Structure formats: structure tokens, C-alpha cells
């Protein structure tokens, strides 16, 4: 037996595993690093977050990624060079975190790396007969493993697509295994660059579970702020949005995309919802002269309304459910207040009430996927009707 396989076997047979989950989302704000201790597998998974931090990306990182992010025409050399470069950069960040936490490589069993999405392209978006669903995350797992000296599982989304899915959202797997409950119906709402949610009925019936993208969360708001106020990366405390007035014509134009009429589940990304999308809506609604505050107020309402609409569609025949929110959007007070006002009587909490830091949740979920790849498979979770294939995900990179 090769010593690499022996090492994997030893990790898989341990009572518990220490996994570093990494998440770098479409917001491009920083790398979420969650050191998790996991025991069990499937619905018996138990997790404890030992350490968590978000390491902000510097301007150089953001500039390099933005040069290729969500663009159909890019410099192929830039992508080729960025793939290993991001893997190395993420590895250096992990090394810095381990030093800060006074831990060594031997204290960690594996890394679970999401990578950096640069383009998401489901078939209904590209409409090319010869091609299926596709997505691209860069940040090579081999470079990350060699840089850290830790076995790395990466590129999770490709197996989901190979098995018939769209490559997103993958949160449904971890949400079901960690957060499904026999006592209450739950909506796990994540408001990142793109907003998505997982529906978890208290029956725990896999055939009723699904996860779907909703539409823009923070992505257009962040892009607009960065365009008009380069020194800011997002609308902190919704200061600009609060100073503006919602434009009803622009709001209505923003809501006209065919994506919103599609049934669940579905996926999307900044490839669709971006500044060009906003500019088109402004042209159509004759609102190009709006001041930045009014535009931001309208974008904030747009995200809120689409989240509210998606939840209402899912729970139309249900009176009793709890929303557990996570992601950067929960820190936007105006966005959250609009959601709460539109759903009176609905209990809206964060995943902190379930023992998981809401800012760490996405990174934690990839740690769960890595754990399933290593020790799961006994309780395979799938729902063919909703496009959730029952597969193990993650490509394994050894450090030597």
C-alpha cells in the first residue's frame, strides 16, 4: 500500500478529524478559514469549530482576480498563472493562521478548499447545444497542499456537475447533515454575493429537501459601491442605502429577468447580476440620472424583495418555519430589517443559534464535505428530482 493511501486510511479511521475549511466567495472580500473538529458522518455528523477567522484580501489580490472574474473574454495566460498563484496564496494564509493559533501541520488532518470561483455557467445560461453545465474555480489544490504540507481536498463542484447537477449550491449537503431537525421546519438562508437557501422540512425526508440560488445578495451593491467610492468595498451599515429613496421604476426593471420566473432549484452568479445588469435596468426605466444613494436604496430593496419572494413561494402552504441566516448580508441592517418586516411572525435567527458562527458557515460546510469524502457514504444523501446527486466530492492532493 502506498504511504499516501495508508495516511488517508489512518485519517479515516480516527475517532475524529481536524479539517480546515476554506471559503472564498464571489464577494472577494477575504478568505474564510475555519478549523473544525468532526466526528461521525452522515446524519450523525458532529462538529466543533475550534478556530475561525476571515483574512482580508489585499488590493493586489482583488485586482488580479477581478481582471478575470465573471468575464467571458479574459487573458488566458492570466487564468493559467492565477490558478497556482491563488493556491499558494491560500496556503500562505493557512500557514499564518496556524502560527497565530500556535498549531503545527501535524495538528490538522486535511484542508477542504472551495477555491475561487471565476465563472459559473449552467446550460440554461449559455444555451449551447453541445455543452452542459459548467463552473470554474481556481486555486490549485496541489499547490495548496505543497505550500502547507497538509493533504488537501478541493474542486468539489466538478463532481456535482459530472453527476448531473449545476455545481451549486453545494450548501444543501452540509445543511441537511448538520442542521436538519425533527422538531421544526428550517430555511437556511445564506446572503453572500449571491443569496441562496436550503429548505429543510422537519420530516427530514431527502426527497423534500432542496437548495437554490435566489438572485443577488450583496454582489451588485458591492460592485456599485466600489465603482463610485473606490476607497470603500461595501456599503457599511447600509449608510448610503439609508440615505436614499427607492426608485419604483428601477426596482421594477431590476425584477424582470427570466431567472426569477424559473422554478427551484436554480443557480446563477455575478455573470448575470452585475453592473451591466444594473445599467440595462436603468436605461429601460429611464433612471440613469438617479443619485448614488437612491440607486443603492433600490438595489438593497431589490435583494430583499427577491429573498422575500423566494421564501414566500417555498412556504406558501406552511405556517410554521424558522429562518437561520448566515453570510455577509446579515450585517446589512437595512436588508435584514426589510426581510423581517415582510415576514411578520416568522422567527429569523442566525446560525449562531445552532452553534455555528454565521460568518464561518460556508467554510464549515466544505469541511463537512471533506469529512463525507473520507468517512461518509453510509447514509448517502440525494434527491434526483431536485438535482441533488448522491456523490462524494473533492479531489485529493497529497503534500509530497
FENKAFEN-V33352 format. One record per residue. N is the residue number from 1. PHI is phi in whole degrees, 0 to 359 (NA if undefined). D_FIRST is the distance of its C-alpha to the first C-alpha in Angstrom with 2 decimals. Layout:
N&PHI&D_FIRST / N&PHI&D_FIRST
//
This chain:
1&NA&0.00 / 2&297&3.79 / 3&297&6.27 / 4&296&8.21 / 5&293&6.57 / 6&297&6.57 / 7&296&10.02 / 8&298&11.12 / 9&298&10.41 / 10&298&12.37 / 11&295&15.04 / 12&293&15.44 / 13&266&16.01 / 14&291&18.52 / 15&299&22.17 / 16&209&23.00 / 17&231&21.86 / 18&260&23.83 / 19&236&24.06 / 20&267&26.42 / 21&267&28.12 / 22&241&29.97 / 23&222&32.89 / 24&235&35.15 / 25&269&37.73 / 26&289&40.48 / 27&288&42.91 / 28&58&41.26 / 29&273&42.50 / 30&177&39.40 / 31&259&35.76 / 32&278&35.22 / 33&235&32.58 / 34&238&31.74 / 35&271&29.48 / 36&241&28.76 / 37&250&27.39 / 38&242&26.22 / 39&232&25.75 / 40&72&25.45 / 41&201&25.19 / 42&58&27.61 / 43&289&31.15 / 44&262&30.02 / 45&294&28.82 / 46&236&30.51 / 47&221&30.68 / 48&229&32.35 / 49&274&33.10 / 50&278&32.85 / 51&213&34.09 / 52&209&35.55 / 53&206&37.36 / 54&248&38.48 / 55&263&38.50 / 56&297&41.33 / 57&283&40.83 / 58&278&43.27 / 59&298&45.73 / 60&295&43.75 / 61&299&40.66 / 62&300&42.92 / 63&296&44.86 / 64&295&41.86 / 65&289&40.37 / 66&299&43.82 / 67&294&44.36 / 68&237&41.83 / 69&286&41.75 / 70&58&42.97 / 71&248&44.70 / 72&283&44.72 / 73&245&45.71 / 74&221&43.75 / 75&281&42.77 / 76&298&39.52 / 77&298&38.84 / 78&298&39.22 / 79&295&36.56 / 80&300&34.16 / 81&283&34.73 / 82&291&34.72 / 83&304&31.28 / 84&288&29.44 / 85&300&32.42 / 86&294&32.27 / 87&302&28.54 / 88&293&29.39 / 89&300&32.51 / 90&295&30.77 / 91&296&28.19 / 92&296&31.16 / 93&297&32.77 / 94&299&29.79 / 95&301&29.80 / 96&294&33.53 / 97&295&33.15 / 98&299&30.62 / 99&296&33.09 / 100&296&35.94 / 101&275&34.22 / 102&58&33.32 / 103&238&29.60 / 104&243&26.64 / 105&303&23.39 / 106&291&21.64 / 107&276&24.08 / 108&238&22.65 / 109&275&19.40 / 110&211&19.91 / 111&252&22.81 / 112&244&24.25 / 113&249&26.45 / 114&287&29.10 / 115&83&30.17 / 116&248&33.77 / 117&295&35.41 / 118&241&37.73 / 119&200&38.68 / 120&240&38.55 / 121&216&39.84 / 122&294&39.99 / 123&302&41.55 / 124&291&44.84 / 125&271&45.22 / 126&270&44.71 / 127&57&46.15 / 128&260&44.70 / 129&300&44.32 / 130&280&41.41 / 131&235&39.17 / 132&257&37.71 / 133&291&36.90 / 134&207&35.35 / 135&205&34.66 / 136&223&33.42 / 137&244&31.88 / 138&245&31.17 / 139&119&29.46 / 140&304&26.17 / 141&293&23.08 / 142&296&21.29 / 143&294&24.38 / 144&295&24.60 / 145&295&21.05 / 146&292&21.70 / 147&295&25.17 / 148&263&24.19 / 149&79&20.80 / 150&236&19.77 / 151&307&17.34 / 152&236&19.89 / 153&254&20.49 / 154&213&23.47 / 155&55&25.67 / 156&295&25.94 / 157&287&29.07 / 158&295&27.87 / 159&295&26.06 / 160&302&29.27 / 161&290&31.28 / 162&301&28.99 / 163&269&29.49 / 164&110&33.26 / 165&273&34.11 / 166&259&35.87 / 167&86&33.18 / 168&194&35.40 / 169&286&36.22 / 170&272&32.77 / 171&302&34.40 / 172&303&35.03 / 173&294&31.52 / 174&293&31.64 / 175&301&35.35 / 176&295&34.93 / 177&289&32.13 / 178&267&33.80 / 179&243&37.48 / 180&295&38.54 / 181&222&41.12 / 182&277&42.95 / 183&252&46.02 / 184&206&46.86 / 185&283&46.47 / 186&231&44.84 / 187&245&44.83 / 188&265&42.23 / 189&264&44.12 / 190&246&42.48 / 191&248&44.92 / 192&257&43.13 / 193&303&44.19 / 194&252&44.04 / 195&272&44.92 / 196&213&42.85 / 197&213&42.64 / 198&244&40.70 / 199&263&42.77 / 200&237&41.60 / 201&290&44.01 / 202&290&44.17 / 203&294&43.37 / 204&60&39.73 / 205&284&39.85 / 206&300&37.17 / 207&288&39.53 / 208&257&42.07 / 209&278&39.85 / 210&206&39.87 / 211&228&39.54 / 212&212&41.72 / 213&286&42.97 / 214&258&46.66 / 215&149&47.77 / 216&293&48.48 / 217&259&47.94 / 218&257&48.44 / 219&299&47.62 / 220&286&51.16 / 221&300&52.75 / 222&296&50.47 / 223&297&51.00 / 224&293&54.76 / 225&300&54.92 / 226&294&53.00 / 227&288&55.36 / 228&263&58.56 / 229&225&57.58 / 230&304&54.99 / 231&281&54.94 / 232&249&53.65 / 233&253&50.33 / 234&204&51.39 / 235&276&54.53 / 236&302&54.19 / 237&58&55.75 / 238&56&57.01 / 239&300&59.89 / 240&290&60.75 / 241&299&60.30 / 242&294&62.56 / 243&277&65.23 / 244&254&65.34 / 245&239&66.71 / 246&294&64.77 / 247&268&65.98 / 248&296&66.18 / 249&299&66.49 / 250&293&63.37 / 251&302&61.48 / 252&295&62.43 / 253&295&61.37 / 254&296&57.95 / 255&274&57.38 / 256&272&58.05 / 257&293&54.63 / 258&299&53.43 / 259&305&50.13 / 260&289&51.95 / 261&273&53.22 / 262&292&49.78 / 263&286&48.40 / 264&269&45.36 / 265&274&42.50 / 266&203&42.79 / 267&228&41.45 / 268&203&43.18 / 269&187&43.10 / 270&295&45.16 / 271&298&45.22 / 272&259&47.97 / 273&262&49.36 / 274&210&50.38 / 275&293&53.53 / 276&293&54.40 / 277&297&54.39 / 278&297&56.73 / 279&299&58.98 / 280&297&59.34 / 281&295&60.27 / 282&292&62.82 / 283&297&64.36 / 284&294&64.63 / 285&259&66.19 / 286&55&68.43 / 287&237&67.01 / 288&292&66.08 / 289&265&68.59 / 290&299&67.04 / 291&285&66.50 / 292&304&62.94 / 293&296&63.47 / 294&291&64.52 / 295&297&61.60 / 296&294&59.16 / 297&299&60.92 / 298&288&60.57 / 299&297&56.89 / 300&298&56.27 / 301&295&58.18 / 302&303&56.37 / 303&300&52.94 / 304&299&54.40 / 305&296&56.15 / 306&289&53.15 / 307&296&51.05 / 308&299&53.94 / 309&297&54.41 / 310&296&50.76 / 311&293&50.77 / 312&298&54.13 / 313&297&52.91 / 314&286&49.96 / 315&250&52.03 / 316&303&55.30 / 317&258&55.32 / 318&225&54.01 / 319&258&55.92 / 320&235&53.34 / 321&204&50.32 / 322&236&49.01 / 323&261&47.79 / 324&244&45.12 / 325&262&45.21 / 326&206&42.89 / 327&94&42.60 / 328&299&45.01 / 329&296&47.84 / 330&291&48.39 / 331&269&49.89 / 332&266&52.54 / 333&297&55.42 / 334&290&57.48 / 335&301&54.68 / 336&292&53.82 / 337&293&57.51 / 338&292&58.14 / 339&295&55.29 / 340&294&56.54 / 341&294&60.15 / 342&277&59.32 / 343&235&57.45 / 344&297&59.90 / 345&88&58.81 / 346&270&55.10 / 347&282&53.10 / 348&248&51.19 / 349&240&48.75 / 350&242&45.71 / 351&292&42.15 / 352&301&43.07 / 353&290&44.67 / 354&252&41.25 / 355&90&39.70 / 356&237&38.23 / 357&308&39.96 / 358&297&41.27 / 359&282&40.45 / 360&266&36.80 / 361&304&36.31 / 362&295&34.80 / 363&295&32.20 / 364&298&31.44 / 365&295&30.98 / 366&286&28.21 / 367&297&26.44 / 368&295&26.83 / 369&299&25.37 / 370&295&22.22 / 371&299&22.05 / 372&295&22.50 / 373&297&19.70 / 374&276&17.31 / 375&228&18.89 / 376&274&21.73 / 377&99&22.40 / 378&280&24.14 / 379&239&27.51 / 380&290&27.35 / 381&262&30.43 / 382&205&32.24 / 383&206&35.81 / 384&299&36.26 / 385&297&39.98 / 386&257&39.61 / 387&72&36.83 / 388&248&34.04 / 389&288&30.96 / 390&272&28.41 / 391&227&25.30 / 392&274&22.46 / 393&235&23.20 / 394&119&21.64 / 395&264&19.60 / 396&263&16.76 / 397&241&17.14 / 398&268&15.08 / 399&270&17.33 / 400&222&16.07
//
